[in-house]
Amino acid sequence: MSTPATRVVSLVPSITEALAAARPEALVGATDWCTHPADLDVTRVRGTKNPDLAAIRALEPDVVVTVREENRELDVRRLRESGLRVWVAEIESVPEAFAAYDELFDEVLRWPRPDWLEEARQLWCGPLPEVTARVAMPIWRDPWMVVGSHTFTGDLLRRLGWENAYAGSEDRYPTVDVATLDDGRADLVLLPDEPYVFTADDGPECFKRTPARLVSGRLLTWYGPSLLEARTLA
């Protein structure tokens, strides 16, 4: 695209927040899971895994924004077959998130890079801090699933000074027994409010040996302007 994009559909909540902050008038569609900013006024196109392809086509976007982890290859292929331009990012670390934004703003959207991007890059891409605690972070229960290897969140945890107890897993989101989660290998269990909504009454009661802490899922799993706030978690 040789001119700046003026109609964009985002199927990625993190990136939706970033696009809305940069150029809200150009964002015409987003998923039901795109909850930030709270006053986002765009056409909703269902979820990340079951987008309404007809609704997306009807919006006639210049580009549809997706990521490999959250969006299905089948949907990407069908959108492309209908003539739409679909950009796909692969993000498994914090530096990869910044590289994806550089490509998105510079080459795909042709928009100026937002100020928060460089500020966040300076905060997150320096030398790794010393490890201060070993943590486990479930993202679902029944079955219990945790953050494993090669994930943005796992890398973010390490850059906060936390060692992921399941970083050595072969799976990105391994299934584990709750008794194993509470066996003492971790100093702390982090219970986010998304994608599973852990609350004071749903999650902490399962841990008798290991302290559990409720945390913001957005701050630990989203890559966007929230990265500025996420630095305060450690």
Disulfide bonds with the S-S distance in Angstrom:
none
